[in-house]
Every structure is written in structure tokens, then in C-alpha cells.
Amino acid sequence: MLILHSIRRPSLRWSLFLVIGLGWAPPLQARLGENEAAITRRFAEPLATIPAPSSLPKTLQAHLVTRIYAVGGKKDGALVEITFLEGVSTKEFYFLEREKSRTSEKLDETQIRLIMEANAADSAWESVGNNSWKRKDGAAKAERKEATPSVSLNPNIPLQTQLLVWTGLELQSKAWENFLNSAQRELEMLKKQQEAEDRKKLEQEAAARDLLRGI
């Protein structure tokens, strides 16, 4: 796991990383919705790739890939985990990796604003609750998030030995929400199919037992 000792005083340095990494392209060039080639040009090659969740139907797993990049090319600074759906960014999690005991290390309001402004497209964000926002065009939402690291960024240190947490801001596009809804419907359909197959198997076994009665 990549332990970022240099982020103990994150505010100024992190803001500089964001300005460099996000690049301040024109407002219409949103970060959500960019393809993988554009993301790679922005952040360089990924630090790690995370497989699609095994809980998803296999027919959908092939459509996803998640990669982790260093913002501004600085491995000891801000990181971003991006999920691509059919090669297009639909979910982005900007985060700091910190020790769990260092609860003061988190994105400040300036950093949150920089990320959201870069992902505003031709719209604006509005608060919809504590630490959560939605875009006025309905095309995206954002939320502060803490997560257990899903991959070790340092192969020499076992993931389970780390007392680390990823803390930051997650942005999701409407396309990601639609994908999750589609996945849920497919899972429910597969469950019904399995239940029907199980019932048919039980009926066949019961019929076979009936044929053997009296023998």
C-alpha cells in the first residue's frame, strides 16, 4: 500500500496538485464522460487496475474496468479511482490515502470546489444534504466518501496489514446509475431463473420417486 506521509498538511499542496492535474480545460470538457485515452493523457499511465466486482452478472463485468491514477503525476499526493463503462468515465473517486487515526486529513472545501467545478460541464452543483450534491442538469451527483482500500498500491506490503483508509469525494454520472439499475434488474431476473430451475429439478426428482414406488 502506498503510504502518503507527505499529505499530513494537505491543503495547499493538494490544491496545487488539483490545479495541475485537472488542467482547467474549457467548461464544456467535463471530466466525467471522458474516454480512457483522454484520462490517460490527463493523468498518465494508471498505478493499478481493479477487476470488475464478482457480484455483477458475468455478462456485465466485461463492460467495466476501474483504474487508479496519480493526480498531477505525483504518487505521494492525491489519487483518483476511475471506473470506465464501455471505455467512458462514469464514476470518479478523488481521495487521499491516510492512516485511520489521522482523522483530520481529508479534503477541504477548496479542494471539493475545485473537483466539482472541473466536473460541472455546462451546469452547476447544488447541495442535497450533508456532504452530498447533485448537478442541476441531473447528469451527475457527488458525495464525500470514506472507503477501505480495494487494492494495494505497494506489492511489498500486504493489504490486510494496513490501517489505512481512502477518504475523498466520489462523483457518479447518470450513466453509472443507469448501469447499476440495469445490473440489479439482471440479477433479479437471474435469481428468478435459478428459482424456476430449482423448482423444475425438485419436480423431476419427485416424479422419478413416484415411478419407483411399488418396485
C-alpha positions in Angstrom: 0.0 0.0 0.0 1.3 3.5 -0.9 1.6 5.4 2.4 1.4 9.1 1.7 3.4 10.6 4.6 3.6 13.9 2.6 -0.1 14.6 2.9 -0.1 15.4 6.6 -0.5 19.1 5.7 -2.6 18.5 2.6 -4.4 21.8 1.9 -2.1 23.9 -0.2 -0.1 21.1 -1.8 -3.3 19.2 -2.6 -4.9 22.2 -4.2 -1.8 22.7 -6.4 -2.0 19.0 -7.4 -5.6 19.5 -8.4 -4.9 22.6 -10.4 -2.1 20.8 -12.3 -3.9 17.5 -12.6 -7.3 18.8 -13.7 -5.7 21.1 -16.2 -8.5 23.7 -16.3 -9.9 22.8 -19.7 -12.9 24.7 -21.0 -16.1 24.1 -19.0 -17.8 22.0 -21.7 -15.0 19.5 -21.5 -16.2 17.6 -18.3 -14.1 15.0 -16.7 -17.0 12.6 -16.2 -17.7 11.4 -19.7 -14.2 11.5 -20.9 -12.8 8.4 -22.6 -9.9 6.3 -21.3 -7.4 7.8 -23.8 -8.3 11.4 -22.6 -7.9 10.3 -19.0 -4.5 8.8 -19.7 -3.4 12.0 -21.4 -4.5 13.9 -18.3 -3.1 11.7 -15.6 -0.5 9.5 -17.4 -0.5 5.7 -17.0 -2.5 4.2 -14.2 -0.9 3.0 -11.0 -3.3 0.0 -10.7 -6.2 -1.7 -12.3 -9.1 -3.2 -10.3 -11.2 -6.1 -11.6 -14.9 -5.7 -12.0 -16.9 -6.8 -8.9 -17.6 -10.5 -9.0 -21.1 -9.7 -7.7 -22.0 -8.3 -11.1 -23.5 -10.7 -13.7 -20.7 -12.0 -15.9 -22.4 -10.5 -19.0 -21.8 -7.1 -17.5 -18.4 -7.5 -16.0 -16.7 -7.2 -19.3 -18.1 -3.7 -19.8 -16.3 -2.3 -16.8 -12.7 -1.5 -15.9 -11.5 0.5 -12.9 -8.1 2.2 -12.7 -6.2 4.3 -10.2 -4.2 7.3 -11.3 -1.9 9.8 -9.6 -3.3 13.4 -9.9 -0.7 15.6 -11.4 1.6 12.6 -11.8 2.6 12.8 -8.1 2.5 9.3 -6.4 2.8 10.9 -3.0 -0.2 13.2 -3.4 -3.8 13.0 -4.5 -5.1 9.9 -6.2 -8.2 9.2 -8.3 -10.0 5.9 -8.9 -11.9 6.0 -12.2 -14.5 3.4 -13.3 -14.9 3.2 -17.1 -18.1 1.9 -18.6 -17.6 0.9 -22.3 -14.4 3.0 -22.1 -16.0 6.1 -20.8 -15.5 7.6 -17.3 -18.8 7.2 -15.3 -17.5 7.2 -11.7 -14.5 9.1 -10.2 -13.3 8.9 -6.6 -10.7 11.6 -5.7 -9.0 10.6 -2.5 -6.2 10.8 0.0 -4.8 7.6 1.4 -4.2 8.2 5.1 -3.8 6.3 8.4 -7.2 5.8 10.1 -6.0 7.6 13.2 -5.3 10.8 11.3 -9.0 11.9 11.1 -8.1 15.5 10.3 -6.6 14.5 7.0 -9.4 15.0 4.4 -10.3 17.2 1.5 -11.1 20.7 2.5 -13.7 22.9 1.0 -11.4 24.4 -1.6 -10.4 21.0 -2.9 -14.0 19.9 -3.1 -14.9 23.0 -5.0 -12.0 22.5 -7.5 -13.1 19.0 -8.3 -16.7 19.8 -8.7 -16.1 22.9 -10.8 -14.0 20.7 -13.1 -16.9 18.3 -13.4 -19.7 20.9 -13.7 -19.9 20.7 -17.6 -22.4 23.4 -18.7 -24.3 23.3 -15.5 -23.9 23.9 -11.7 -23.9 21.9 -8.5 -26.4 22.2 -5.6 -26.4 20.7 -2.2 -28.9 17.9 -1.5 -27.9 17.1 2.1 -24.9 16.8 4.4 -21.8 16.2 2.2 -23.7 15.4 -1.0 -24.6 17.3 -4.1 -26.3 16.9 -7.5 -25.8 18.6 -10.8 -28.7 20.8 -11.8 -28.9 19.1 -15.2 -29.5 15.8 -13.5 -26.5 14.2 -15.2 -24.3 13.7 -12.1 -24.1 13.5 -8.4 -21.3 13.8 -5.8 -20.7 12.7 -2.2 -17.9 12.7 0.4 -16.8 9.2 1.0 -14.6 7.0 3.1 -13.6 3.6 1.9 -11.4 0.6 2.8 -8.6 0.4 0.2 -9.7 -2.0 -2.5 -6.1 -2.7 -3.8 -2.6 -2.5 -2.5 -0.6 0.1 -4.3 2.6 -1.3 -2.7 3.0 -5.0 -3.5 5.6 -5.3 -0.8 3.1 -4.6 2.0 0.1 -6.9 2.4 -3.2 -5.1 2.2 -4.6 -6.7 5.3 -1.8 -5.3 7.5 -2.5 -1.7 6.7 -4.5 0.6 9.0 -5.4 2.8 6.1 -8.5 4.5 4.7 -9.3 6.3 1.4 -11.1 9.5 2.1 -12.3 11.9 -0.5 -15.1 12.9 -3.0 -16.9 10.5 -5.3 -18.7 11.7 -8.5 -21.1 9.5 -10.4 -22.7 10.2 -13.8 -26.3 9.3 -14.7 -24.9 6.6 -16.9 -23.4 4.8 -13.9 -26.7 5.0 -12.1 -28.5 3.5 -15.1 -25.9 0.8 -15.3 -26.4 -0.2 -11.7 -30.2 -0.2 -12.2 -29.7 -2.5 -15.2 -27.4 -4.8 -13.2 -30.0 -5.0 -10.5 -32.7 -6.0 -12.9 -30.5 -8.6 -14.5 -29.6 -10.0 -11.1 -33.3 -10.3 -10.2 -34.0 -12.0 -13.5 -31.2 -14.5 -12.9 -32.4 -15.2 -9.5 -35.9 -15.9 -10.8 -34.5 -18.2 -13.5 -32.5 -20.1 -10.9 -35.5 -20.5 -8.7 -37.5 -21.8 -11.6 -34.8 -24.3 -12.5 -34.6 -25.4 -8.8 -38.4 -26.0 -8.8 -38.2 -27.9 -12.0 -35.4 -30.1 -10.7 -37.4 -30.8 -7.5 -40.5 -31.7 -9.6 -38.4 -34.1 -11.7 -37.0 -35.8 -8.7 -40.4 -36.2 -7.2 -41.7 -37.7 -10.4 -38.8 -40.1 -10.5 -39.6 -41.2 -7.0 -43.2 -41.8 -7.9 -42.2 -44.0 -10.8 -40.1 -46.2 -8.4 -42.9 -46.7 -5.9 -44.0 -50.3 -5.6 -40.9 -51.7 -7.3 
